[in-house]
């Protein structure tokens, strides 16, 4: 990602100093396990025995202060399927980052490319993969 | 209403809320991905393996019942794969709307209804693979149903400015109450090797127009030109893009014709409407900004160029010059042959349009016509050796033609040819080849096909024969073309399309103007201007020359109506190659017809500075004679005396002086001093012609006290 004229900013408050019971911004180098909703995840990614979402851990890497916004950079580690994802969150309340990261992880685990390529079921549209109106027009 | 316009110019993805890159896949802001007509950077997605890379924008937009939300962007796919480009999410749900590359050339939209059922439809939008290296404007729109029982939700897909199709009858009232966020890039189904650029993203509650740059002037220009192309033809699409790269036509000004066939000539006007005009109208309606700016159409390679009406093969360009007005064969062109030729702004066009066509037997030859137009337009001036071939003798003898400062010749075998105008029959082009700017054949059927055949215009444009940059002919019955208006428009800096417009007598008829509408031609500016005045130089109208000479010319023949016994002055001033007219006047001639209309000779000037010096018994008379420009040189002078009568004796000079040397300007002569006082004067003489008398000198009597003085 291109980096423009920015200033590093301090990472979040040290864990020991946080008030309890509130949403918290990530602290410097903090790693958190994200809580995903099983119903938002493709079943094939759920654990076979108990149907739980896969373990997903987010690490707060750094932050940049730009004239227009603050960018916070995270590394997401997903186990099964094993993958590493770099995420940049802009704007918003840093205290909401955990929820935003969880939603992104759910998106990434929601479905595979072909899962929704079922034939359409109502009028006005053509079956997936079938002739389209333009095809029918002979173009 | 435009909800978001993301041009990707804010560093560090400042216009987006999230950036997600998995594995080695990347999404970057890159100059290489910038949309050509605006901004410096765009988004480039590069997929490695099955790892997603995308950006996400929070929308948080509530949809009213029956309300729409649309997502538009320019994309340029370098390497195509089957994956999702857009993913739209309603509140707290999985995806609800999507745009997918289903296969190379086929795009699919999907929409989820309240029951979670996916509705979808796909369209083959490109005649070849999507990774054609060209920019395309894609818009997907989603409509919320008007009520929870209406089942009238919709999805719609547009590509390159026209609607490809819809999904209708969707029960989506509850699910589409609001739209939470949108993902752009490869959010699902990433496929190894996919490379795509995205830019100028617009999110709106109605169809968002693609960015089209504001015109720089009121005159015809690239930004006011719309290129029509046949969408089903890869060659036609490529030609349109060539207009973008070479003529700087904005990408948003390319109008696809989805219903156009490969036929160059259509059976009737109704078919022309179906294949061209109706889709053009729909496209302009969808692009009101471009429509408001547009003053010129260019019918691209592969677009139908003719249709038959009333048994006559009509020209498409002639029809589109009258676009917006009901077709009526042989409508008089209100812009034809104006009293004063002036540039055609959109206002001056008065609702009419400029229009030209570029077509040829091959794509390469069509592109070549554009190349030639650029070559011609880049010339600082047409070479002095180049000619205008024409049999329009009246025009060639006119002041307007002189003003072109170009050599003219009769229609013949063409060499050193810049222009041809007339009924050329079977034109023959020989080397040396001239600029070959515009070829005009005003005969019937001179341009009845640009793709095949042997019409004069086809010959002139096809490199096997002529290599002209532009042509004007007739599809069938000959229309009337006015040479003077045509060339005058080019001379004042007007474009080819403007020149065609003032030169073609009728709209909705048979004239076929071919070439880049924006091409200009620079004529030689240097030479000499000839001016005329009544009386003296002060009577000259320096703003309106009466003749123009080419550089190096030392004579010109032109007709003049002169009143008898009126003295006219003619002057010549040089004009530089930059068109700057000098202020000095180097050549002046006086012309005066007598009662019978015969020209009188050039006048003699008045001798100046007469002096008389007494030398004992004689008088030494001196004077100067300088013949200004426009006056005749004298061959001698008469010294006149009043012989003490008080009246000069013009018939009996008391002395004469011969002018024997051209470099001599001061003269003197001695006469015997009379006893009585006398008046003396001098006049120039040329054969029998005598000039005006100098000032008179009074010589007192030899015995008197008075002195010599000039009266």
Interface residues (C-beta under 8 A of the other chain):
Chain A: X1 X2 X3 X4 X5 X6 X40 X64 X66 X68 X69 X71 X83 X84 X85 X86 X87 X88 X89 X90 X91 X92 X100 X104 X107 X108 X110 X111 X112 X113 X114 X116 X118 X120 X121 X122 X123 X124 X125 X126 X128 X129 X130 X132 X133 X134 X135 X139
Chain B: X10 X11 X12 X13 X14 X16 X17 X18 X19 X20 X21 X22 X23 X26 X28 X29 X30 X51 X52 X56 X82 X83 X84 X94 X95 X98 X102 X106 X108 X110 X113 X117 X118 X119 X120 X121 X122 X123 X124 X125 X127 X164 X165 X166 X167 X168 X169 X170 X183 X187 X188 X189 X191 X231 X232 X258
